[in-house]
């Protein structure tokens, strides 16, 4: 009797494993996006950004947005906003659009965007974020509360759900303005990257980290000096790649990109990702 029960248990376990394995689509490429306001999306979403979004480009909502008819943890066609309910245009928008325009028709692209305007990279350090949160202004705490007080944990939670549907192919980072001239920034980013690799059972050789520059000096960027530090990230993380912001237009504050700047920067993230994957690289403006 015990042998029969054990055999049935093993069979059910095998069938469940086969079901889960078949549910994961290797042609559904997922990208994790995190950072501060330029990843959150600061520019106003314009009419051209809300139309002709290929349904092969999806976003997993990381917070509940009843006004958008979106629920946390579910996939939707990636019509902006892609971060939280009232955020703006982000590099993730045109990153995904450029990818699906240049990948085989069978490939879908999904993004998960967890970002908090004004935050330091310390917010995503799972072992030290709590002490950092005590130092931030109340307006930022309100953003953090939308992720139940722990943006890193929310990113991992959503990523684990996404792994049931597809395969995580890369990580997009745009952060650094609040850590300008912090020579330890690359080490702090590595802590977050290594934690993601461990917590999501990912292999660094297969999951590149793409980090965008802050608003460039050629646009009068007030944090442009940080780009010298960002440039050294591949020395700390072997599979890191830096995305140039040269020529990407910005807003009047010289801190955030404008809508055109986000579109261009997002396309540059995509071009780098396509090249990493061995696809023909399109030209960008």
Backbone as a ProteinNet text record, in pm:
[ID]
protein_1_A
[PRIMARY]
XXXXXXXXXXXXXXXXXXXXXXXXXXXXXXXXXXXXXXXXXXXXXXXXXXXXXXXXXXXXXXXXXXXXXXXXXXXXXXXXXXXXXXXXXXXXXXXXXXXXXXXXXXXXXXXXXXXXXXXXXXXXXXXXXXXXXXXXXXXXXXXXXXXXXXXXXXXXXXXXXXXXXXXXXXXXXXXXXXXXXXXXXXXXXXXXXXXXXXXXXXXXXXXXXXXXXXXXXXXXXXXXXXXXXXXXXXXXXXXXXXXXXXXXXXXXXXXXXXXXXXXXXXXXXXXXXXXXXXXXXXXXX
[TERTIARY]
82.8	0	86.6	191.6	281.6	353.7	391.2	459.5	368.3	238.9	142.2	123.6	112.7	95.8	217.2	334.9	458.1	466.2	424.7	427.6	332.4	212.8	115.3	167.9	229.2	285.6	393.2	479.8	585.8	528.4	424.8	363.3	299.5	226.6	164.2	269.2	380	488.6	549.8	566.4	623.5	531.2	401	304	298.8	305.7	305.1	429.4	543.4	668	658.7	601.5	586.8	494.9	386.9	293.2	361.8	436.1	506.1	611.2	682.4	786.2	726.7	610.8	548.5	486.1	451	389.5	490.7	617.8	720.9	759.5	742.4	769.1	910.8	1000.9	1137.2	1145	1038.2	1034.6	968.9	943.3	895.9	1014.9	1076.5	1198.2	1161.7	1206.4	1168.1	1288.4	1263.3	1368.1	1323.9	1412.6	1387.4	1445	1367.6	1410.4	1400.5	1507.6	1500.3	1589.7	1568	1647	1570.5	1601.9	1533.9	1451.1	1439.1	1335.2	1345.7	1466.2	1475.9	1434.3	1437	1380.3	1231.8	1194.9	1053.4	974.7	1036.7	971.9	926.2	997	966.8	899	916.7	858.1	710.1	637.3	495.5	476.8	384.6	352.1	275.4	325.5	263.8	174.5	80.5	-12.5	56.8	170.1	239.2	288.3	301.5	352.7	244.7	120	9.4	-54	-2	-63.3	36.8	-18.3	60.5	161.1	121.2	207.3	179.8	281.5	267.3	231.6	125.5	88.4	194.2	294.1	407.7	494.2	473.9	545.9	452.3	491.8	406.6	474.7	393	443.6	371.8	446.3	384	367	244.6	217.8	271.8	351.5	414	334.7	230.9	140.5	-1.9	-98.1	-236.5	-270.1	-327	-365.5	-509.2	-606.3	-746.5	-787.4	-726.4	-759.5	-717.6	-620.1	-573.5	-630.1	-714.4	-768	-655.9	-554.1	-441.9	-426.9	-388.8	-371	-228.9	-172	-35.4	-14.3	96.2	133.8	76.6	4.2	-53.5	12.6	6.5	65.7	-36.6	11.4	-71.9	10.6	-56.6	14.2	80.4	206	289.5	261.7	139	103.5	142.7	217.3	260.2	142.4	162.3	287.9	327.6	458.3	509.5	566	572.2	623.8	505.2	464.6	346.6	232.2	121.7	-2.7	2.6	85.3	85.8	226.2	314	448.8	449.4	564.5	571.6	643.1	692.2	763.5	898.3	940.4	1062.5	1144.4	1273.6	1350.7	1295.8	1228.5	1173.5	1071.1	1000.9	899	957.6	1058.6	1112.3	1220	1266.1	1348.6	1266.9	1151.1	1067.3	1016.1	977.5	925.6	1032.9	1154.6	1263.3	1298.6	1293.9	1323.3	1223.1	1094.1	995.4	996.8	1040.6	1048.2	1162.9	1257.8	1376.7	1398.5	1314	1323.7	1226.7	1249.7	1155.1	1013.6	915.7	775.2	734.2	801.4	764.5	807.3	893.2	946.1	859.9	824.1	756.7	854.9	829.2	915.1	828.8	875.7	806.2	899.9	850.8	931.6	860.2	941.1	893.2	972.7	905	972.7	939.6	1041.6	1027.2	1130.2	1085	1176.3	1115.1	1202.7	1158.3	1236.8	1168.6	1234.6	1313.5	1434.4	1517.2	1597.6	1576.6	1640.3	1787.2	1862.8	1998.7	1993.6	2103.1	2109.6	2090.3	2116.6	2100.8	1958.7	1861.3	1722.3	1703.2	1785.2	1769.4	1864.4	1933.6	2018.7	1931.9	1899.9	1801.3	1842.1	1970.8	2018	2031.1	2023.8	2046.5	1943	1842.5	1747.4	1668.8	1642.2	1557.8	1621	1750.3	1816.5	1820.5	1833	1832.6	1696.3	1589.6	1454.3	1425.1	1485.3	1461.7	1516.3	1603.5	1668.5	1601.9	1505.1	1451	1332.4	1300.8	1186.8	1053.7	950.4	819.8	761.8	785.6	730.3	787.7	916.3	974.8	921.5	899.3	843.2	706.8	631.7	501.2	516.6	618.6	644.6	684.5	770.8	820.4	706.4	610.3	495.8	415.4	417.2	342.4	400.7	524.6	588	593	496.6	490.7	620.2	686.3	802.4	933.4	930.6	1052.8	1054.4	1102.1	1102.9	1180.9	1294.2	1371.7	1288.4	1222.8	1141	1027.8	969.2	862.5	916.4	1035.4	1096.3	1119.2	1169.6	1194.9	1063.5	963.8	832.8	774.5	777.3	722.9	807.7	938.5	1027.3	1002.7	979	951.5	821	722.3	597.8	625.1	703.5	733.3	809.7	893.5	971	882.7	760.1	666.3	616.2	629	577.5	686.3	805.4	912.1	1048.1	1146.3	1286.2	1344.9	1406	1470.2	1597.7	1604.2	1715.2	1811.1	1769.6	1857.5	1798.3	1881.7	1841.8	1879.9	1785.6	1809.2	1814.6	1918.6	1937.1	1951.3	1878.7	1909.6	1900.7	2017.8	2027.8	2167.2	2183.4	2315.6	2312.3	2204.8	2196.6	2208.6	2141.4	2145.3	2273	2353.6	2484.1	2598.9	2572.5	2675.6	2806	2914.5	3050.8	3075.6	2985.1	3003.3	3092.9	3218	3314.4	3285.8	3196.3	3159.4	3034.9	2983.4	2857.3	2865.4	2972.6	2981.6	2975.8	3037.6	3033	2892	2822.9	2685	2591.6	2613.4	2533.7	2560.6	2684.1	2719.9	2648.2	2634.2	2561.1	2418	2352.9	2215.3	2209.7	2299.4	2304.2	2328.5	2425.2	2455.3	2336.4	2267.1	2148.7	2039.9	2020.4	1920.7	1957.7	2085.7	2130	2100	2128.1	2107	1958	1882.9	1742.8	1654.4	1697.1	1618.4	1682.8	1789.4	1858.7	1900.5	1964.5	2009.8	2160.9	2208.1	2351.3	2403.8	2499.6	2550.4	2594.7	2651.1	2697.7	2582.7	2462.5	2347.1	2255.6	2282.2	2192.4	2272.8	2288.2	2364.5	2292.1	2370.1	2318.5	2349.8	2246	2262.4	2235.5	2336.4	2324.9	2335.7	2235.1	2234.7	2304.2	2367.2	2430.2	2324.3	2363.1	2278.5	2279.5	2196.1	2192.8	2335.4	2371.2	2509.6	2553.1	2685	2741	2705.6	2685.5	2653	2513.2	2433.7	2301.6	2300.3	2417.2	2424.8	2382.7	2391.4	2347.1	2415.5	2336.6	2394.1	2457.3	2430.3	2493.6	2585.7	2625.7	2705.2	2837.6	2889.7	3016.1	3004.1	2881.3	2859.3	2888.2	2882.4	2903.8	3044.7	3140.1	3275.6	3279.2	3197.9	3190.6	3109.9	2997.9	2915.7	2998.2	3088.1	3170.9	3258.1	3286.1	3374.1	3297.8	3166.1	3086.7	3129.4	3163.8	3206.9	3334.3	3407.8	3525.5	3486.5	3367	3318.7	3223	3139.4	3045.3	3081.8	3129.4	3183.2	3081	2956.1	2854.1	2770.7	2835.5	2768.7	2804.7	2711.1	2730.2	2673	2745	2703.5	2637	2521.8	2445.4	2467.8	2525.2	2557.2	2430.5	2438.5	2328.7	2365.3	2479.9	2525.1	2419.3	2382.8	2285.9	2141.2	2114.3	1975.7	1926.2	1822.9	1775.6	1711.6	1714.4	1665.7	1567.5	1513.3	1417.1	1490	1415	1473.6	1554.3	1527.4	1600.2	1740.1	1772	1902.4	1932.8	1827.5	1840.2	1766.9	1653.1	1570.1	1569.3	1559.3	1543.5	1403.1	1387.5	1253	1202.1	1080.8	1021.5	1107.7	1157.7	1243.4	1371	1424.5	1545.3	1522	1406.7	1373.5	1356.9	1293.6	1275.4	1409.8	1499.3	1630.5	1711	1711.2	1787.2	1733.7	1601.1	1542.2	1583.1	1586.7	1629.9	1775.9	1857.6	1998.5	2015.9	1935	1935.1	1903.5	1803.1	1760.2	1868.4	1933.1	2037.9	2149.6	2187.3	2291.8	2245.5	2120.1	2069.6	2063.1	2022.3	2018	2158	2254.5	2392.6	2445.8	2414.1	2457.5	2401.5	2277.6	2211.4	2246.8	2328.7	2375.6	2286.2	2190.6	2103.8	2165.9	2121.7	2166.8	2123.8	2215.3	2187.8	2133.9	2012.6	1959.8	2028.6	2021.2	2074.5	1970.4	2015.7	1923.3	1958.3	1861	1883	1993.1
-120.4	0	126	124	239	260	148.2	158.5	220.8	178.4	232.8	382.4	421.8	563.5	644.2	590.5	658.9	674.7	569.4	575.1	680.8	688.4	788.8	929.8	946.2	1076.2	1119.3	1023.5	1054.3	1091.9	1017.9	1045.2	1183.9	1217.1	1348.4	1458.9	1435.5	1532.3	1553.9	1442.3	1451.3	1527	1497.2	1564.2	1713.6	1748.6	1888.9	1958.6	1890.9	1947.9	1969.9	1872.9	1886.4	2002.5	2018.7	2128.7	2262.5	2278.8	2404.4	2433.1	2327.8	2345.7	2391.7	2331.4	2366.9	2505.5	2554	2685.2	2796.8	2768.4	2869.3	2876.2	2993.3	3011.9	3066	2990.2	3037.8	3155.8	3178.9	3292.8	3415.9	3410.8	3528.1	3582.9	3689.3	3745.6	3855.7	3839.5	3929.9	4011.7	4139.8	4231.1	4302.6	4303.4	4373	4513.7	4613.9	4752.8	4815.8	4882.1	4949.1	5072.1	5157.5	5278.5	5390.2	5514.2	5628.8	5699.6	5832.7	5900.4	5883.8	5875.2	5859.1	5720	5620.4	5489.7	5486	5557.5	5569.6	5635.5	5734.3	5805.5	5942.5	6046.8	6182.5	6267.2	6233.4	6314.9	6283.5	6384.1	6366.3	6271.1	6178.2	6083.3	6157.7	6151.4	6222.7	6129	6183.1	6098.2	5990.6	6022.5	5924.1	5803.3	5821	5713.3	5613.5	5645.9	5561.1	5479.5	5492.3	5424.1	5327.9	5232.4	5137.2	5058.6	5026.9	4943.7	4797.8	4730.5	4590.7	4505.7	4425.7	4341	4237.9	4219.6	4133.3	4197.7	4326.5	4398	4412.8	4352.2	4344.7	4408.1	4450.9	4498.1	4422.1	4377.1	4321.3	4434.8	4462.2	4571.1	4535.5	4625.6	4598.6	4655.9	4735.7	4787.9	4780.8	4787	4789.6	4928.1	4931.1	5057.4	5047.4	5063.1	5049.3	5148.9	5269.1	5368.4	5327.4	5235.9	5183.5	5044.1	4996.2	4859.9	4756.3	4782.4	4689.5	4643.1	4516.4	4456.1	4404.4	4426	4382.9	4236.3	4209.8	4072.3	4018.1	4100.9	4056.6	4129.2	4063.9	4118.8	4199.9	4308.1	4394	4442.9	4477	4542.5	4668.2	4690.7	4791.3	4934.2	4977.5	5117.8	5193.9	5304.4	5375.4	5431.1	5444.8	5436.1	5291.2	5267.3	5132.5	5111.5	5217.3	5200.5	5195.1	5307.9	5309.3	5381	5398.1	5440.2	5577.7	5667	5804.4	5851.5	5759	5798.1	5830.5	5875.8	5920.8	5824.9	5879.6	5799.5	5757.1	5636.6	5578.1	5515.6	5495.4	5425.3	5286.7	5225.3	5091.1	5089.6	5202.8	5208.2	5177.2	5253.1	5236	5129.1	5083.9	4963.8	4845.5	4825.5	4712.8	4724.4	4843.4	4862.4	4833.1	4878.5	4855.1	4707.1	4639.3	4495.5	4418.6	4437	4357.8	4392.7	4513.2	4552.3	4482.2	4429.4	4370.4	4223.7	4168.1	4026.4	3944.5	3813.9	3728.9	3740.5	3720.9	3737	3646.4	3534.6	3441	3489.8	3590.6	3638.2	3751.3	3737.7	3844.4	3904.6	4027.4	4097.3	4147.1	4123.7	4172.7	4250.8	4359.6	4436.9	4445.2	4453.8	4480.1	4598.8	4707.7	4832.2	4871	4864.9	4906.8	5017.4	5139.4	5252.9	5356.5	5433.3	5534.2	5662.6	5768.2	5895.2	5944.8	5992.6	6052.5	5956.7	5826.7	5731.6	5708.3	5673.8	5625.2	5476	5422.1	5279.5	5196.9	5257.6	5188.9	5138.6	5199.8	5155.8	5012.5	4966.6	4832.5	4730.4	4770.9	4679	4611.8	4485.6	4419.1	4407.9	4419.1	4405.3	4538.4	4649.7	4779.3	4885.5	4849	4949.4	5014.7	4938.7	4991.9	5113.7	5106.8	5221.5	5339.8	5312.8	5420.7	5488.7	5410.9	5466.3	5565.3	5546	5638.6	5778.3	5790.1	5919.3	5995.6	5935.6	5998.1	6087	6185.1	6274.2	6200.8	6261	6195.8	6165.5	6254.9	6229.4	6102	6075.4	5952.9	5830.5	5846.9	5736.5	5695.7	5792.2	5760.8	5673.8	5703.4	5619	5478.3	5473.1	5344	5260.3	5326.7	5255.4	5181.3	5233.7	5166	5028.5	5005.5	4873.7	4802.6	4836.5	4779.6	4803.4	4915.1	4955.1	4892.9	4805.3	4733.4	4711.3	4809.4	4796.4	4674.7	4643.7	4527.1	4400	4383.4	4263.8	4256.4	4372	4372.5	4332.7	4380.9	4344.6	4194.3	4135.9	3991.8	3914.2	3962.4	3896.6	3891.5	4004.1	4009	3925.5	3928.3	3851.7	3702.2	3656.3	3513.8	3473.3	3560.9	3532.5	3526.2	3620.8	3628.4	3506.1	3449.3	3331.6	3209.8	3212	3104.5	3116.3	3237.2	3264.5	3269.6	3315.5	3333.1	3326.4	3383.4	3373.7	3513.6	3539.1	3667.8	3674.9	3774.1	3786.3	3899.4	3992.5	4103.9	4195.6	4289.2	4385.9	4525.1	4618.1	4756.6	4842.8	4922.7	5012.9	5156	5247.2	5388.9	5453.3	5479	5534	5592.4	5686.3	5743.6	5890.5	5959.4	6102.2	6129.8	6048.1	6068.8	6014.6	5946.8	5897.7	5965.9	6083.4	6152.1	6165.2	6126.6	6131.4	6030.3	5934.4	5826.6	5719.7	5715.2	5622.4	5476.9	5454.3	5316.9	5269.6	5353.4	5321.1	5189.2	5164.8	5040.3	4918.5	4926.3	4815.3	4796.8	4907.2	4900.2	4839.5	4875.3	4815.4	4665.7	4627.5	4484.8	4405.6	4464.7	4397.5	4367	4466.6	4446.7	4341.9	4354.3	4258.8	4116.9	4099.9	3966.9	3910.1	3995	3948.7	3902.6	3975.9	3935.4	3801	3783.6	3656.8	3541.7	3562.9	3457.7	3433.1	3540.1	3526.1	3474.5	3493.1	3448.9	3330.4	3278.8	3162.3	3187.3	3301.4	3340.9	3326.1	3311.4	3298.9	3429.2	3493.8	3623.6	3623.1	3513.7	3509	3519.7	3485.4	3485.6	3605.8	3685	3796.7	3926.3	3998.5	4123.3	4234.1	4325.6	4445.6	4563.9	4634.7	4751.9	4876.7	4961.3	5081	5206.4	5290.7	5413.2	5528.2	5612.9	5732.8	5833.9	5922	6035.3	6134.7	6239.1	6341.1	6388.2	6385.3	6408.7	6554.3	6572	6707.1	6789.7	6722.6	6798.6	6860.7	6820.7	6879.6	6967.1	6983.5	7061.5	6983.7	6850.5	6766.7	6800.7	6823.9	6867	6751.5	6629	6512.7	6440.8	6511.4	6447.6	6392.4	6447.7	6396.1	6250.5	6207.8	6069	5970.6	6018.1	5928	5869.7	5940	5885.6	5762.7	5763.9	5649.2	5536.4	5572.3	5470.8	5397.8	5469.8	5410.4	5297	5296.7	5193.5	5070.4	5069.7	4957.6	4822.3	4812.7	4682.6	4628.7	4712.8	4664.6	4590.1	4618	4556	4440.7	4458.3	4353.8	4315.7	4196.3	4155.8	4167.2	4135.9	4137.8	4265.2	4376.5	4506.6	4583.6	4663.6	4742.8	4882	4983.8	5121.4	5177.9	5241.2	5298.5	5449.2	5498.8	5641	5726.6	5841.6	5938.6	6057.9	6051.8	6165.1	6200.1	6325.6	6371.2	6348.7	6278	6256.4	6383.6	6442.9	6572.6	6560.9	6673.5	6671.1	6784.1	6785.6	6888.4	7009.3	7108.7	7234.5	7219.8	7113.4	7097.8	7038.7	6997.5	6936.6	6813.9	6753.8	6633.8	6516.3	6546.7	6443.8	6459.8	6348.9	6352.7	6400.5	6459.1	6488	6365.9	6373.7	6256.9	6205.3	6296.8	6255.5	6189.7	6241	6182.6	6042.1	6020	5885.5	5788.7	5835.5	5746.8	5703.3	5799.3	5769	5678.8	5711.1	5631.5	5488.9	5475.1	5341.5	5259.2	5322	5251.9	5207.8	5289.6	5253.8	5133.4	5127.7	5007.2	4885	4898.5	4786.7	4745.4	4843.2	4813.3	4733.7	4773.1	4699.5	4557.7	4542.7	4409.5	4321.4	4376.3	4300.5	4254.3	4342.9	4307.7	4197.7	4204.9	4101.9	3966	3966.4	3841.4	3795.2	3871.5	3828.9	3866.2	3957.4	4000.7	4118.2	4137.1	4252.6	4379.3	4470.2	4591.4	4699.8	4753.4	4861.8	4992.3	5087.5	5219.9	5298.2	5387.2	5473.4	5617.8	5707.3	5848.6	5906.8
0	0	0	85.8	92.1	-40.3	-106.5	-234.7	-338.9	-337.3	-432.6	-411.1	-282.1	-249	-294.2	-271.1	-310.4	-461.1	-532.5	-678.3	-731.7	-670.7	-713.1	-684.3	-567.6	-530	-628.6	-665	-760.2	-896.4	-938.1	-1067.2	-1069.2	-961	-953.8	-953.5	-880.8	-877.5	-1014.6	-1088.3	-1222.4	-1316.7	-1307.9	-1394.2	-1363.3	-1232.5	-1194.5	-1246.9	-1238.2	-1290.2	-1439.9	-1511.9	-1656.9	-1691	-1609.7	-1635.3	-1616.7	-1506	-1479.3	-1584.6	-1627.1	-1727.7	-1859.7	-1893.8	-2020.8	-2015.3	-1894.5	-1880.7	-1903	-1880.3	-1899	-2046.2	-2104.7	-2247	-2265.5	-2326	-2346.3	-2442.2	-2516.9	-2608.4	-2547.2	-2417.5	-2346	-2267.5	-2318.7	-2261.1	-2161.3	-2038.6	-1930.3	-1884.3	-1857.1	-1812.9	-1686	-1587.7	-1462.4	-1472.8	-1434.8	-1442.5	-1303.7	-1261.6	-1131.9	-1130.3	-1031.2	-1019.6	-953.2	-992.7	-934.4	-1040.9	-1035	-1112.7	-1263.3	-1317.8	-1462.3	-1508.5	-1419.6	-1454.1	-1421.1	-1316.8	-1279.2	-1391.9	-1455.4	-1565.3	-1522.8	-1566.8	-1522.2	-1628.4	-1754.8	-1862.3	-1881.3	-1922.2	-1950.4	-2068.2	-2052.2	-2159.2	-2267.7	-2390.8	-2501.4	-2582.3	-2660.7	-2736.2	-2819	-2880.7	-2964.2	-2884.3	-2752.8	-2668.6	-2628.4	-2654.8	-2609.3	-2721.4	-2841.6	-2955.9	-3021.4	-3092.2	-3171.5	-3085.8	-2962.3	-2877.9	-2912.1	-2961.7	-3001.8	-2880.1	-2887	-2771.7	-2735.4	-2820.1	-2783.9	-2677.2	-2653.8	-2548.3	-2429.1	-2317.3	-2199.3	-2077.6	-1982.9	-1854.6	-1744.4	-1644.2	-1525.2	-1424.8	-1389.6	-1295.3	-1157.1	-1099.1	-969.2	-852.5	-881.9	-779.4	-834.4	-746.5	-792	-846.1	-967.3	-1030.3	-1080	-989.3	-1030.5	-1137.6	-1136.1	-1237.8	-1377.3	-1385.6	-1514.3	-1541.9	-1450.8	-1459.9	-1462.1	-1379.2	-1367.8	-1223	-1209.2	-1077.6	-1063.6	-949	-920.8	-956.7	-1026.3	-1058.5	-1187	-1262.8	-1389	-1506.2	-1623	-1744.5	-1823.6	-1884	-1968.2	-2086.5	-2195.6	-2305.2	-2249.9	-2287.9	-2222.2	-2268.4	-2247.8	-2270	-2144.1	-2155.8	-2035.3	-1955	-1821.6	-1747	-1716.4	-1714.3	-1690.8	-1550.5	-1471.2	-1335.2	-1238.8	-1185.4	-1098.9	-1170.3	-1099.3	-1163.4	-1228.6	-1173.2	-1224.5	-1263.1	-1293	-1335	-1484.4	-1533.6	-1672.1	-1764.3	-1873.6	-1973.4	-1916.9	-1949	-1895	-2007.4	-1988.9	-2092.5	-2124.2	-2028.2	-2050.1	-2162.8	-2183.5	-2288.6	-2425.7	-2464.1	-2598.7	-2605.7	-2492	-2488.2	-2539	-2480.9	-2521.2	-2663.4	-2703.7	-2839.3	-2943.8	-2915.2	-3009.7	-3017.2	-2903.6	-2904.2	-2989.7	-2963.9	-3038.9	-3187.2	-3220.6	-3362.2	-3433.8	-3356.9	-3418.3	-3382.8	-3299.1	-3262.7	-3347.6	-3359.6	-3433.4	-3379.1	-3465.5	-3427.1	-3311.6	-3296.6	-3190.3	-3052.1	-3046.6	-2919.6	-2864.1	-2737	-2664.5	-2564	-2525.1	-2429.4	-2314.2	-2192.6	-2074.3	-1984.9	-1926.1	-1832.4	-1697.8	-1593.9	-1458.2	-1408.7	-1376.2	-1341.2	-1197.3	-1111.7	-971.8	-947.5	-935.6	-921.3	-828.4	-764	-668.1	-691.1	-729.2	-754.5	-634.1	-661.1	-557.2	-472.2	-489.4	-398.3	-431.6	-329	-347.2	-377.1	-427.4	-457.2	-330.2	-215.1	-87.5	-64.3	-129.5	-111.4	-158.7	-252.2	-307.8	-243.5	-138.2	-62.5	42.5	22.4	106.1	252.7	280.4	417.9	491.4	418.2	482.4	445.4	366.3	318.1	431.3	537.2	644.4	711.2	737.2	799.1	703	573.5	475.3	469.6	472.9	461.7	574.2	690.1	801.1	772.6	673.1	643.7	530.1	459.7	338.5	372.5	285.9	310.9	301.4	355.8	364	227.1	128.5	-4.8	-65.4	-37.1	-89.5	-15.3	114.1	191.6	137.1	87.6	28.9	-96	-178.3	-295.2	-250.6	-150.5	-101.2	-43.6	20.5	79.1	-27.4	-150.6	-257.1	-287.2	-244.9	-258.4	-123.2	-36.1	99.3	176.2	147.7	223.2	181	80.3	41.2	-110.3	-186.6	-332.4	-382	-319.3	-363.4	-349.4	-236.4	-215.9	-317.5	-352.5	-452	-588.9	-623.3	-751	-757.7	-650.7	-647.3	-652.1	-578.3	-578.7	-719.5	-787.6	-923	-1019.2	-999.1	-1086.6	-1073.1	-952.7	-932.5	-1000.3	-995.7	-1068.2	-1218.4	-1264.1	-1407.5	-1455.2	-1370.8	-1409.2	-1435.9	-1390.2	-1421.8	-1565.3	-1621.5	-1755.9	-1862.1	-1823.9	-1921	-1856.8	-1926.1	-1883.9	-1868	-1752.5	-1730.3	-1812.8	-1900.7	-1994.5	-1961.4	-1875.6	-1845.3	-1740.5	-1694.4	-1592.7	-1641.2	-1632	-1670.4	-1545	-1534.8	-1421.3	-1471.5	-1407.4	-1424.8	-1288.2	-1232	-1097.9	-1084.3	-995.3	-974	-938.9	-979.1	-950.6	-800.7	-720.5	-575.1	-511.6	-589.6	-542	-615.3	-670.8	-749.1	-671	-738	-682.9	-570.4	-556.2	-458.3	-520.9	-478.3	-538.6	-503.5	-407.7	-370.6	-445.8	-534.4	-603.7	-678.5	-750	-827.5	-736.1	-619.5	-524.7	-470	-448	-397.2	-501.6	-627.3	-734.9	-742.8	-725.8	-731.3	-622.3	-506	-397.5	-441.7	-502.2	-547.9	-659	-754.7	-866.7	-816.1	-728.1	-675.3	-597.5	-523.6	-450.6	-546.1	-655.5	-754.6	-816.9	-848.6	-905.5	-809.3	-683	-582.5	-557.6	-535.5	-496.2	-608.7	-732	-847.2	-919.3	-860.1	-916.8	-1061.7	-1081.8	-1214.8	-1226.1	-1349.1	-1373.2	-1432.5	-1364.1	-1411.5	-1557.2	-1605.3	-1743.2	-1843.3	-1799.1	-1888.3	-1868.1	-1765	-1733.3	-1722.9	-1832.9	-1830.4	-1754.8	-1701.1	-1637.3	-1727.7	-1771.7	-1857.2	-1774.3	-1760.2	-1676.8	-1762.1	-1754.1	-1833.5	-1763.8	-1843.2	-1788.9	-1744.9	-1653.3	-1617.8	-1734.1	-1723.3	-1828.8	-1856.3	-1983.2	-2024	-2007.5	-2000.7	-1992.3	-2114.9	-2229.1	-2350.4	-2345.3	-2246.2	-2224.7	-2098.8	-2037.9	-1914.3	-1791.5	-1797.8	-1687.6	-1556.3	-1452.4	-1325.1	-1248	-1290.1	-1227.2	-1325	-1430.3	-1536.3	-1485.5	-1377.9	-1324	-1280.7	-1250.4	-1208.8	-1320.9	-1444.5	-1558.1	-1560.7	-1502	-1494.3	-1403.9	-1298.6	-1208.1	-1272.3	-1336	-1403.5	-1509.4	-1575.7	-1680.5	-1629.3	-1500.2	-1443.2	-1396.2	-1409.3	-1358.9	-1416.1	-1546.4	-1599.8	-1534.5	-1466	-1394	-1267	-1217.2	-1093.6	-1122.5	-1224.8	-1267.5	-1410.2	-1429.1	-1559.2	-1671.4	-1641.5	-1746.1	-1739.8	-1706.2	-1705.1	-1831.2	-1878.4	-1999.1	-1974.2	-2016.5	-1993	-2118.4	-2099.2	-2209.8	-2212.2	-2319.6	-2330.9	-2337.3	-2271.4	-2279.3	-2366.9	-2432.3	-2514.7	-2619.1	-2623.1	-2721.5	-2683.5	-2574.4	-2530.2	-2462.1	-2518	-2469.2	-2331.4	-2259.4	-2121.9	-2097.2	-1974.7	-1936	-1879.2	-1840	-1794.8	-1666.3	-1588.2	-1462	-1480.7	-1603.5	-1634.4	-1548.8	-1498.7	-1415.7	-1478.9	-1540.9	-1603.4	-1754.8	-1823.5	-1968.7	-2002.6	-2120.2	-2168.1	-2244	-2297.6	-2362.6	-2477	-2560	-2671.5	-2620.9	-2510.6	-2451.8	-2401.3	-2338.4	-2290.9	-2407.8	-2512.9	-2629.2	-2685.6	-2700.6	-2756.7	-2662.7	-2534.6	-2438.4	-2431.3	-2433.8	-2431.8	-2551.6	-2668.1	-2788.8	-2776.8	-2712.1	-2695.8	-2603.1	-2499	-2415.1	-2502.3	-2587.4	-2671.4	-2770.7	-2833.6	-2930.7	-2864.8	-2743.9	-2671.9	-2640.5	-2598.4	-2565	-2688.5	-2799.8	-2924.6	-2964.4	-2949.8	-2984.2	-2894.1	-2765.8	-2671.5	-2710.8	-2759.1	-2796.4	-2936.6	-3005.2	-3136.3	-3252.4	-3228.2	-3336.5	-3411	-3532.4	-3609.4	-3540.3	-3522.9	-3447.4	-3537.9	-3509.2	-3590.6	-3556.3	-3645.5	-3616.1	-3539.4	-3452.4	-3379.1	-3409.3	-3383.8	-3415.7	-3327.5
[MASK]
+++++++++++++++++++++++++++++++++++++++++++++++++++++++++++++++++++++++++++++++++++++++++++++++++++++++++++++++++++++++++++++++++++++++++++++++++++++++++++++++++++++++++++++++++++++++++++++++++++++++++++++++++++++++++++++++++++++++++++++++++++++++++++++++++++++++++++++++++++++++++++++

